[in-house]
Amino acid sequence: MALVLSLSACSGGSKGSSSAAPTTPTPTPTPTTPKVTVNTADYASPGNGIARTGEHRISWWHGTDTISMVKGEDPAHIEQWQLSGGAYRLSYDRTDGTGTAYRLELRSGGLATWLPATWAVGDEIVETEGMVRRVDMAGRQIEYSPFPFRVRLVAAESRDIGGDLGTVDVIKVEYEPVPSAYGRCPTCVETFIYGKGLGIVGWQAQRDPRGMLWFNKRSAAVTPLGPMAPF
């Protein structure tokens, strides 16, 4: 059915006048907030030969392209990260209480990514081809099995972390091992808080009833870097 628009001429008005066509208002674009991006190297370590305490002592030691953390007072309890290909990668860990060492690799070769050198808040990495390789202290392989996992940059903010460090800039990273690339394991989530220029300042496992554990007190005592199992 046609819609007819009739125009009534006013007395004394001119013939042929017409109404302007209705216009649709142009929607105002919603401004987008740029993502906050950080350089993770600014948060990875406080420097070589520096230690802090809290839940336990952490001592940091640097190699040419590695950062090692010695946890507690046993020189062999080492967690080491390698900087390669624009990312930090877990190249060695002997801190899980098994007396063995492991690292996270990719099925196609090389080490899996833990922290990209440059990362935006809200971004995540899912290492679907992640593998765990575990050896004893003589370097004999004990395990080589699939180990997909994800890591996500949750926040970059200022936060009062207590101790003698006070309010500092931090990044909050969540790690989650997953049964598949698309699975979830909420109770497996671990949270890591890195302080700018301070390294790890807080850690929490969802399954740990103690909640967040802090490493927020300066220490004059350092634990030396001990021997490492060969891979």
Backbone bond lengths (Angstrom), bond angles and torsions (degrees), N, CA, C in turn:
res aa  C-N    CA-C-N  psi(-1)  N-CA   C-N-CA  omega(-1)  CA-C   N-CA-C  phi
1 M - - - 1.461 - - 1.512 108.70 -
2 A 1.360 116.51 131.53 1.461 120.62 -178.10 1.507 109.64 -78.95
3 L 1.287 116.02 143.25 1.465 121.73 177.63 1.508 107.25 -100.79
4 V 1.386 116.77 118.52 1.464 121.40 -177.33 1.509 108.14 -104.05
5 L 1.303 115.52 128.56 1.457 121.69 177.80 1.510 107.54 -101.68
6 S 1.372 119.14 113.12 1.468 121.35 -179.62 1.512 109.26 -96.26
7 L 1.310 115.45 139.21 1.457 122.04 -179.64 1.513 108.77 -110.03
8 S 1.301 118.41 129.76 1.469 122.22 177.00 1.520 108.28 -99.22
9 A 1.358 114.30 124.57 1.463 118.38 178.84 1.517 109.55 -81.57
10 C 1.337 116.14 133.47 1.454 120.09 176.43 1.517 109.49 -73.59
11 S 1.300 118.21 153.97 1.455 122.81 178.31 1.505 109.24 -58.78
12 G 1.330 114.92 125.51 1.453 120.48 178.76 1.507 112.31 82.19
13 G 1.359 118.95 0.15 1.453 120.32 -179.67 1.504 111.59 -77.83
14 S 1.328 115.99 164.07 1.458 120.79 -179.99 1.497 109.37 -83.06
15 K 1.329 115.62 147.35 1.441 121.13 177.90 1.524 110.34 -77.11
16 G 1.299 115.47 154.90 1.472 120.38 174.91 1.509 113.90 87.57
17 S 1.347 120.09 4.21 1.466 120.91 178.08 1.520 109.47 -72.12
18 S 1.321 117.95 151.44 1.471 122.33 -178.85 1.515 110.07 -143.53
19 S 1.336 116.02 158.00 1.473 121.02 178.31 1.511 109.72 -86.49
20 A 1.344 116.58 147.08 1.465 120.69 177.71 1.523 109.49 -71.53
21 A 1.342 116.37 144.46 1.463 121.17 178.86 1.524 110.05 -63.71
22 P 1.344 117.66 140.29 1.476 119.43 179.01 1.523 111.05 -64.01
23 T 1.285 115.38 145.22 1.469 120.22 -179.31 1.521 110.09 -111.27
24 T 1.319 115.24 145.93 1.461 120.73 177.35 1.518 108.56 -93.60
25 P 1.327 117.63 123.82 1.480 118.56 -178.27 1.522 111.15 -63.22
26 T 1.328 115.37 140.06 1.460 120.68 177.93 1.521 109.07 -76.80
27 P 1.353 116.69 123.55 1.470 117.77 -179.22 1.521 112.13 -64.95
28 T 1.313 115.35 141.19 1.461 120.38 178.28 1.527 108.92 -77.70
29 P 1.336 117.45 122.78 1.470 118.40 -178.57 1.528 111.27 -63.04
30 T 1.330 114.91 140.04 1.455 119.79 177.21 1.524 109.53 -76.73
31 P 1.327 118.20 123.15 1.480 119.24 -179.45 1.522 111.03 -64.13
32 T 1.298 115.33 138.48 1.459 120.39 178.78 1.529 109.11 -99.30
33 T 1.321 114.73 135.50 1.462 120.12 178.60 1.521 108.87 -89.16
34 P 1.326 117.11 122.13 1.467 118.36 -179.88 1.516 111.49 -62.91
35 K 1.314 116.11 145.94 1.453 120.49 178.56 1.525 110.64 -67.04
36 V 1.315 115.08 144.63 1.461 120.61 174.95 1.520 107.90 -79.10
37 T 1.317 116.23 124.12 1.459 122.00 -178.66 1.522 109.77 -114.32
38 V 1.332 115.77 139.58 1.462 120.23 -179.23 1.524 109.96 -127.46
39 N 1.323 114.89 155.32 1.460 121.94 169.61 1.525 106.89 -95.83
40 T 1.316 117.02 112.49 1.460 119.61 -173.43 1.529 112.37 -66.73
41 A 1.336 117.66 -22.22 1.461 119.71 177.01 1.522 111.37 -60.92
42 D 1.335 116.80 -26.70 1.465 120.48 178.86 1.525 111.64 -68.78
43 Y 1.341 116.39 -16.98 1.464 120.88 -174.10 1.530 113.14 -115.76
44 A 1.327 117.65 -7.18 1.462 120.70 -167.94 1.526 114.17 -73.06
45 S 1.325 118.41 -30.72 1.462 119.47 -172.44 1.520 111.22 -158.86
46 P 1.328 117.05 149.40 1.471 120.15 174.53 1.522 113.01 -84.55
47 G 1.338 117.32 -9.59 1.456 120.51 -179.06 1.515 112.38 127.52
48 N 1.310 116.10 169.64 1.465 122.37 -175.86 1.529 111.62 -75.15
49 G 1.339 116.52 134.69 1.458 120.58 175.83 1.505 114.74 70.38
50 I 1.320 116.15 30.38 1.464 121.44 179.63 1.522 108.50 -116.40
51 A 1.329 116.79 143.89 1.463 120.65 -179.63 1.518 110.62 -133.05
52 R 1.340 114.09 156.46 1.456 121.57 172.09 1.523 108.52 -138.45
53 T 1.304 115.29 162.42 1.455 120.55 177.20 1.527 108.87 -125.89
54 G 1.313 114.04 178.37 1.459 123.28 -178.44 1.508 104.92 159.74
55 E 1.338 117.08 -110.30 1.467 120.07 173.16 1.526 110.50 -60.67
56 H 1.331 116.12 -40.03 1.463 122.33 171.66 1.522 107.21 -160.42
57 R 1.298 117.16 175.79 1.459 121.03 -179.80 1.524 110.83 -77.40
58 I 1.329 116.66 142.77 1.464 123.23 168.89 1.520 107.67 -127.45
59 S 1.334 116.25 128.20 1.468 121.60 177.04 1.529 108.39 -117.97
60 W 1.334 116.57 137.90 1.456 121.47 -177.51 1.527 110.57 -107.85
61 W 1.344 115.03 137.40 1.457 121.92 177.29 1.522 109.20 -136.49
62 H 1.326 116.13 137.86 1.457 121.25 -175.66 1.523 111.53 -110.47
63 G 1.337 115.38 140.17 1.454 122.26 167.74 1.520 108.29 -109.99
64 T 1.319 116.78 -166.56 1.469 120.32 -179.61 1.517 111.34 -61.05
65 D 1.328 116.91 -45.34 1.459 121.14 -179.57 1.527 111.17 -134.78
66 T 1.323 117.03 27.92 1.460 120.91 -178.67 1.524 111.27 -132.89
67 I 1.319 114.59 154.16 1.454 122.93 169.38 1.518 106.28 -124.80
68 S 1.318 117.15 123.64 1.460 121.58 179.17 1.518 109.75 -113.12
69 M 1.337 115.05 137.99 1.457 121.09 173.41 1.523 107.88 -114.58
70 V 1.321 116.78 124.44 1.460 120.96 173.60 1.520 106.61 -98.30
71 K 1.331 115.61 119.40 1.460 120.55 -175.28 1.519 110.50 -95.80
72 G 1.313 116.70 125.84 1.455 121.42 -179.80 1.513 111.62 79.12
73 E 1.331 116.12 -148.22 1.462 121.09 -174.32 1.526 112.61 -113.08
74 D 1.333 117.73 6.12 1.461 121.36 176.78 1.524 108.59 -95.71
75 P 1.340 119.20 115.75 1.468 121.36 -176.82 1.523 114.10 -59.92
76 A 1.343 117.71 -19.09 1.466 120.29 -178.26 1.523 112.96 -86.24
77 H 1.324 117.49 -8.92 1.459 120.71 -178.79 1.530 109.19 -85.43
78 I 1.323 114.69 80.06 1.470 121.68 -170.07 1.520 110.65 -113.38
79 E 1.322 115.24 136.66 1.466 123.05 168.44 1.525 106.30 -120.56
80 Q 1.316 116.55 123.73 1.459 119.96 -173.03 1.526 110.98 -126.06
81 W 1.323 114.20 139.78 1.458 121.61 178.45 1.515 109.21 -118.93
82 Q 1.310 115.84 136.22 1.462 121.36 178.73 1.520 109.00 -107.85
83 L 1.325 115.96 133.46 1.461 120.99 175.65 1.525 108.52 -94.88
84 S 1.331 115.60 111.25 1.461 120.15 179.15 1.521 109.23 -154.09
85 G 1.318 116.56 146.25 1.454 120.65 178.17 1.514 113.88 58.33
86 G 1.331 117.24 33.76 1.462 120.57 177.29 1.509 114.56 72.87
87 A 1.346 118.08 25.40 1.460 120.23 -179.89 1.519 110.06 -155.03
88 Y 1.338 115.15 156.02 1.457 120.81 169.83 1.527 108.24 -89.85
89 R 1.345 116.19 136.64 1.464 121.71 -174.99 1.524 108.71 -133.26
90 L 1.339 115.83 139.70 1.460 120.57 -179.20 1.527 108.94 -75.25
91 S 1.330 115.96 105.62 1.460 120.87 -175.78 1.525 112.83 -100.55
92 Y 1.349 117.62 -11.57 1.464 119.31 -178.32 1.520 108.56 -166.88
93 D 1.348 116.56 135.28 1.461 120.54 174.93 1.526 108.99 -150.62
94 R 1.323 115.74 120.06 1.457 121.34 175.90 1.532 108.65 -129.52
95 T 1.323 115.73 48.00 1.463 119.90 -175.21 1.523 112.75 -122.11
96 D 1.340 117.84 11.01 1.464 119.15 -175.61 1.526 113.07 -94.12
97 G 1.327 117.78 6.64 1.448 121.08 174.45 1.511 115.89 82.71
98 T 1.331 117.79 6.74 1.470 120.35 -179.11 1.518 112.66 -92.27
99 G 1.330 117.77 -10.84 1.456 120.74 -176.54 1.509 113.37 78.88
100 T 1.341 116.69 5.45 1.464 122.07 178.00 1.527 108.41 -116.92
101 A 1.331 115.49 172.30 1.461 121.14 178.70 1.521 109.11 -122.05
102 Y 1.325 116.25 148.63 1.463 119.77 177.05 1.519 109.66 -140.86
103 R 1.316 115.16 165.62 1.459 121.38 170.76 1.519 108.61 -145.58
104 L 1.345 116.61 160.97 1.452 121.89 -177.78 1.523 109.15 -103.05
105 E 1.323 115.55 119.29 1.456 122.30 -176.83 1.527 110.19 -115.99
106 L 1.329 115.69 180.00 1.452 123.21 171.57 1.516 109.23 -113.17
107 R 1.319 115.79 144.93 1.457 119.75 -179.70 1.534 111.37 -57.56
108 S 1.331 116.13 -33.33 1.460 120.88 -178.74 1.520 113.06 -81.36
109 G 1.344 117.08 -4.64 1.461 120.84 179.70 1.519 111.92 115.03
110 G 1.313 115.68 151.86 1.454 120.81 -179.62 1.514 111.74 84.71
111 L 1.331 115.62 -178.37 1.450 122.48 -176.81 1.523 111.06 -98.12
112 A 1.331 115.91 148.31 1.457 121.45 178.95 1.528 110.33 -75.65
113 T 1.325 116.13 154.59 1.467 121.97 -179.68 1.517 111.18 -80.73
114 W 1.322 115.52 136.48 1.461 121.46 172.63 1.530 110.09 -108.62
115 L 1.330 117.63 -57.25 1.454 122.12 177.37 1.518 109.45 -127.86
116 P 1.334 118.89 118.95 1.464 119.44 171.30 1.527 109.54 -63.77
117 A 1.313 116.75 150.24 1.466 119.56 -179.95 1.526 111.20 -61.57
118 T 1.345 116.74 -36.60 1.462 122.37 175.64 1.515 107.57 -122.86
119 W 1.347 116.19 130.24 1.458 119.61 -172.07 1.516 109.72 -144.73
120 A 1.336 116.71 141.02 1.460 122.50 178.58 1.515 110.47 -104.98
121 V 1.329 116.03 142.03 1.463 121.01 179.24 1.525 109.67 -59.34
122 G 1.318 115.97 131.82 1.459 122.00 -178.38 1.505 113.84 98.02
123 D 1.333 117.15 -16.38 1.463 120.32 179.63 1.522 110.24 -81.52
124 E 1.331 115.74 150.16 1.455 120.24 177.77 1.522 110.32 -137.66
125 I 1.309 114.65 159.01 1.458 122.41 174.79 1.518 107.25 -118.98
126 V 1.317 116.64 130.56 1.459 121.18 174.83 1.527 107.19 -116.26
127 E 1.312 116.38 111.76 1.462 121.69 179.83 1.538 108.07 -90.96
128 T 1.333 115.28 85.05 1.462 120.07 -177.48 1.520 111.88 -67.21
129 E 1.333 116.97 -24.90 1.462 121.11 -178.20 1.534 111.65 -100.17
130 G 1.327 116.21 18.96 1.457 119.86 -179.56 1.526 112.43 -62.78
131 M 1.327 115.40 141.52 1.460 123.04 176.94 1.524 108.20 -133.83
132 V 1.330 116.06 146.12 1.451 119.90 173.55 1.526 108.05 -107.09
133 R 1.317 115.93 128.38 1.468 121.87 175.36 1.528 107.19 -114.76
134 R 1.342 115.93 124.11 1.455 121.51 -176.90 1.521 109.45 -122.78
135 V 1.339 116.13 137.60 1.460 121.70 -179.68 1.522 109.41 -132.80
136 D 1.337 116.07 160.27 1.463 119.22 171.55 1.521 108.28 -85.48
137 M 1.302 117.71 -179.38 1.454 120.54 -173.92 1.521 113.36 -69.63
138 A 1.339 117.13 -12.26 1.468 120.96 174.69 1.520 111.37 -91.57
139 G 1.343 117.41 -2.59 1.454 120.82 179.43 1.514 113.89 90.80
140 R 1.340 118.31 6.25 1.464 120.58 178.69 1.533 109.29 -77.89
141 Q 1.318 115.87 129.76 1.457 120.07 -176.45 1.526 111.16 -70.31
142 I 1.326 114.83 131.69 1.456 122.28 178.77 1.526 110.79 -107.27
143 E 1.307 115.93 -35.33 1.469 120.10 -175.14 1.521 109.84 -147.47
144 Y 1.317 115.64 142.83 1.459 122.55 168.72 1.520 105.78 -149.46
145 S 1.328 117.00 101.48 1.455 120.25 -171.90 1.528 110.89 -145.40
146 P 1.342 117.15 159.94 1.470 120.41 179.28 1.520 111.79 -58.66
147 F 1.318 115.46 139.94 1.457 120.44 179.78 1.532 109.15 -150.58
148 P 1.352 117.26 68.58 1.468 118.75 176.89 1.515 110.37 -67.28
149 F 1.316 116.58 146.80 1.462 120.48 179.75 1.512 109.59 -156.21
150 R 1.311 115.11 165.57 1.465 120.56 176.53 1.523 109.81 -131.29
151 V 1.325 115.83 148.49 1.462 122.16 172.17 1.522 107.63 -131.86
152 R 1.333 115.85 142.55 1.467 121.17 -174.19 1.519 110.12 -138.93
153 L 1.329 115.52 135.98 1.465 120.23 174.88 1.530 107.79 -86.38
154 V 1.325 115.78 108.52 1.461 121.39 -172.81 1.520 112.51 -86.15
155 A 1.330 116.87 -39.16 1.465 118.66 -174.60 1.521 110.44 -157.58
156 A 1.322 114.48 155.16 1.465 123.50 168.69 1.522 105.50 -135.28
157 E 1.324 116.78 115.99 1.456 120.00 -170.12 1.522 110.73 -159.32
158 S 1.310 115.77 171.32 1.463 121.53 170.65 1.523 108.02 -92.64
159 R 1.343 115.93 140.35 1.460 119.09 -175.10 1.517 109.70 -152.42
160 D 1.319 115.67 141.25 1.455 120.95 174.33 1.521 107.60 -82.66
161 I 1.333 117.17 112.33 1.461 120.99 -177.47 1.530 111.96 -102.40
162 G 1.335 116.87 5.89 1.457 120.31 174.08 1.520 113.18 74.05
163 G 1.342 115.38 -156.24 1.459 120.12 -177.37 1.509 110.97 60.11
164 D 1.341 116.15 -139.45 1.457 119.26 175.04 1.527 111.12 -110.17
165 L 1.343 116.36 21.66 1.461 120.97 179.25 1.525 111.81 -104.01
166 G 1.327 117.49 -29.71 1.463 120.83 175.72 1.516 113.49 69.11
167 T 1.340 115.68 -141.54 1.463 121.68 -177.42 1.525 110.08 -86.37
168 V 1.325 115.64 123.77 1.464 121.21 -178.21 1.522 108.87 -138.72
169 D 1.325 116.31 162.12 1.461 121.32 172.35 1.525 108.53 -77.21
170 V 1.322 116.44 131.35 1.452 120.77 -178.19 1.518 110.54 -132.69
171 I 1.324 115.64 160.32 1.455 121.98 165.10 1.521 107.61 -120.35
172 K 1.314 115.10 145.90 1.467 121.81 -178.59 1.526 107.96 -115.23
173 V 1.324 115.42 122.01 1.472 121.96 -176.61 1.527 108.54 -119.16
174 E 1.327 116.68 134.45 1.458 121.51 175.13 1.521 109.76 -110.48
175 Y 1.307 115.06 134.41 1.471 122.92 178.36 1.521 108.68 -118.33
176 E 1.333 115.72 140.63 1.461 119.36 -178.63 1.523 110.45 -148.60
177 P 1.322 119.06 115.75 1.453 120.18 170.66 1.520 108.31 -71.50
178 V 1.309 117.62 140.55 1.464 120.48 -176.64 1.525 109.64 -128.41
179 P 1.335 117.69 147.27 1.466 119.84 178.84 1.514 113.07 -70.45
180 S 1.319 117.26 -20.27 1.459 121.82 176.02 1.512 107.31 -154.30
181 A 1.331 116.04 177.72 1.464 119.05 -177.96 1.526 111.77 -62.53
182 Y 1.342 117.49 -24.31 1.454 120.17 -174.20 1.528 112.48 -116.56
183 G 1.326 116.65 2.59 1.454 119.59 179.03 1.516 111.15 -79.83
184 R 1.323 115.81 169.79 1.449 121.37 177.22 1.519 108.82 -134.25
185 C 1.312 115.78 150.95 1.465 120.81 174.54 1.524 107.15 -142.67
186 P 1.345 117.04 74.63 1.470 119.99 -174.79 1.518 113.97 -54.49
187 T 1.333 117.79 -34.10 1.463 118.83 -178.72 1.521 112.32 -76.16
188 C 1.340 117.02 -8.07 1.470 121.08 179.00 1.525 112.36 -93.34
189 V 1.327 117.95 -4.82 1.465 121.39 -174.15 1.523 110.98 -63.29
190 E 1.324 114.97 136.03 1.454 122.05 171.10 1.526 108.30 -118.15
191 T 1.303 116.21 139.83 1.461 121.58 -179.91 1.519 109.36 -112.32
192 F 1.328 115.45 131.39 1.463 122.17 178.23 1.522 108.18 -118.91
193 I 1.313 116.46 132.56 1.460 121.43 175.29 1.523 107.95 -116.35
194 Y 1.326 115.13 121.70 1.460 121.92 179.30 1.530 108.31 -109.25
195 G 1.318 117.21 131.78 1.453 121.19 176.21 1.525 110.66 -94.11
196 K 1.301 115.97 145.82 1.465 119.75 -179.59 1.523 109.60 -64.26
197 G 1.336 115.72 120.33 1.447 121.12 -177.29 1.513 113.72 73.69
198 L 1.353 117.48 12.51 1.463 120.74 -172.68 1.523 114.20 -127.66
199 G 1.334 119.09 -12.25 1.452 120.71 -174.84 1.516 110.71 72.37
200 I 1.334 116.73 -156.73 1.455 121.02 -179.39 1.532 110.05 -67.60
201 V 1.332 115.59 127.47 1.463 120.10 177.70 1.527 111.48 -118.20
202 G 1.338 117.51 -10.65 1.455 120.45 179.12 1.509 111.46 -157.40
203 W 1.326 115.73 148.75 1.471 121.21 179.32 1.517 109.36 -149.19
204 Q 1.340 115.61 141.21 1.455 120.39 178.39 1.521 109.97 -146.92
205 A 1.330 116.64 135.78 1.457 122.71 171.53 1.517 108.00 -109.27
206 Q 1.332 116.58 135.24 1.456 119.79 -177.72 1.531 112.11 -58.12
207 R 1.337 115.97 -30.69 1.459 119.70 -177.20 1.528 113.04 -85.03
208 D 1.317 117.05 -3.86 1.467 121.18 -177.20 1.520 109.37 -94.13
209 P 1.320 119.05 116.64 1.468 120.47 -177.14 1.524 113.97 -67.62
210 R 1.330 117.97 -10.68 1.458 119.90 -177.73 1.520 112.50 -74.25
211 G 1.327 117.47 -15.75 1.462 120.04 -178.64 1.528 111.35 78.59
212 M 1.337 116.39 -152.06 1.460 121.22 -178.11 1.525 110.57 -71.67
213 L 1.319 115.43 129.70 1.460 121.80 176.48 1.528 107.97 -104.03
214 W 1.327 117.00 131.29 1.462 121.36 -173.33 1.526 111.37 -108.60
215 F 1.332 114.02 147.97 1.467 123.08 174.50 1.531 105.53 -126.93
216 N 1.308 115.47 77.43 1.463 120.89 -164.87 1.519 113.72 -126.89
217 K 1.350 116.13 22.38 1.467 119.77 178.85 1.519 109.51 -127.31
218 R 1.310 115.94 130.42 1.463 120.41 178.87 1.533 110.20 -67.23
219 S 1.326 115.46 149.41 1.469 120.13 -178.98 1.513 110.02 -137.81
220 A 1.323 115.90 139.76 1.465 120.44 175.90 1.517 111.33 -85.05
221 A 1.347 117.28 -17.48 1.468 121.66 -177.49 1.522 109.73 -92.66
222 V 1.334 115.71 132.24 1.461 120.56 176.47 1.527 109.16 -120.45
223 T 1.335 116.14 150.47 1.452 121.26 173.76 1.520 108.27 -97.16
224 P 1.331 119.10 127.88 1.469 119.96 -177.87 1.523 111.55 -66.10
225 L 1.311 115.09 159.01 1.462 121.60 177.31 1.521 109.03 -79.29
226 G 1.321 116.50 118.86 1.452 121.61 -175.66 1.512 114.01 -92.12
227 P 1.358 117.34 -169.69 1.455 121.19 -179.55 1.529 111.59 -70.83
228 M 1.329 114.78 153.70 1.463 120.81 -179.53 1.521 109.99 -124.29
229 A 1.327 116.59 145.17 1.449 121.36 176.66 1.526 109.47 -68.80
230 P 1.338 118.01 140.40 1.458 119.97 178.42 1.526 111.55 -79.16
231 F 1.325 116.07 141.16 1.460 121.80 173.71 1.525 108.92 -106.26
